[in-house]
Amino acid sequence: MIKTDRKEMLGTLAEMAAESEASRQATGGAAVTEIAAGWLTPQYLVSLRGQLLSLADGPERFALLRKAAGDVVSLQLAGVWSGRLRVEEEKLEFLRQKHHDMLEMAKEAAARAAEATVKKRDLNQPMTEEELKACVEKVDEIFGLKKPSPVLTTDEHG
């Protein structure tokens, strides 16, 4: 029985996700709450104005104005939080991009370092002609059979 409920729940979630995506496409990516607020605000103001016009000055009119003022403050606070949320989302995206860029830079640096490392000769392979010549010259130099090439200083150049 639990598995059936789970399957049903997953099916419902899939339907909700599809509906959400359809809504997002229909609104051009704008948040449904912003669209609703944009539609609801003028409706609210027209209705409030009608109610205020029907009331004479007195406690009922004051109570309605006070409630409307509270609604406005609530909406303003929601707008502030919405803005903060947007800034946090942008900050998160910036940090993700920064992390991605740093990761790419590290990969590139590692690749450059790997390329820059001196490749060691495979000792199971015979020496190349060039390697053999360099080795013989070094041995001759060590045993004094050949004098090392003189290093010229700037004074000797003249």
N, C-alpha and C positions, 0 to 999 in steps of 0.2 A: 504494500500500500504506500509506503514511503517513497519507493522508487517511482511509482506513478505520479505522486505529487511533485517529485523532483523533475520528472520529464515534463509535466504540465507547466511547472514554474519556468523551466528553461525555454519552453515553447512560447510562453507569455513574454518573457524577456526578449526573445528574438523578435516577436511582433512589435514590442515597444521600441526596440532599436530601429526597426525598419520604419515605423511611424515617425520616430524622431528624425531620422535621416531625411525622410520625405518632407517633414516640416522645415528642416534646415535648408533644403533645396528650394522649397516654395518661398521662403523668406529671403533668399539670396544670402544666407549665412548670418543674418541678423538674429539676435536672441529673441525668442518668442515673448519673453517678459517685456522687452523693450517695445515690441510691436503692441502688446496688450496695453502697456502703460500709455503709449502714444494714442491709442484708440480710447482708452478709458478716461483719460484726463479731461478731454473736452466734454465727454458725456457727464462726468461728475460735476464739472463747473456749470453746465447748463441746468442740470437737475438742482444743484445747490442754489443757483440764482433764482430758479422758479420757486423753491421753498422759501428763500429769504424774502422774495417779493410778496408772498402770500402771508407773511407774518408781520405783525405790527411791532414797533419797538417794545421791548419788554424782556422778561426772563427767558421765554422760549426762543426768541430770536438770538439773544446773547448765548444761550446754550448751544444753538446750532452753529453760530460763528466760532464759538470756542472749540467745538468738535471739529469743524472744518480746519481751524488753525492747527489742531493736533494732527489731523490727517496730512496737512502740508508739511509739518515738521517731520512726520514719519517718512513721507516720500523723500524729503530732502536728505534725511539720514540714510535712506536706502540708496539714494544717488551717490552719496559720499562713499558708502561701502562698496557700491558697484564700481566706482572709480578706483578705489583702493585695490579691489580684486583685479581689475584690468591692469593696474600697475604691477601687481604681484605676478600676474600671468606673463607680462612682458619681461619682468625681471627673471622669471624662471626660464623663459625662452632664451633670453640673453645668456644666462648661465649655461644652459644646455649647449648653445652654439659655441660658447667660449670653451667648454669642456671638449666638445667635438673638435674644435680647431686645435686645442692643445694636444689632444690625442693624435691628430693627424701630424702635427709638428714633431711629436715624439717618435711616431713611426718613421717619418722622413729622416729624422736625425739618426735613428737606429739603423736605417738602411744605408745612410751615408757612412756611418761608423763601420758597418759591416764591409762596405766596399773599400774603405780606407785601410782596413787591417791588412797586414802583410800576409800574403798567402805563403804558407810553408810548403816546401818542396816535398813531394811524396817520395820517401826514402826507398820504396820498393821499385821505383822507376829509375832507369839510368839517367846520368847527368847529361844535360844538353852540352853542346860544344862550348857555348858561352860560359856556362857554370864551371865546366872542367878547366877552361883557360883561367878564370878568376881564381879557382882553387889552387892551381899550380903556381900562379903569380904570388898568392899569399904565402904559400909554403916556402917558395924561393926567398921571399922577403924575410920570413921568420928565421930561416937558416942562414941568412946572409949571402945567399947566392945571387941575389939581385938587390941593388940598393933601391930604397923607396924613392918615389918621385919627389923632387924637392918642392916644397911649398913656397911660393914666392910671396914676399911681403911687399907692402906699398913702397918701402924704401928702396928695394931692389929694382923696381920698375923705373925708377929714375926721376 
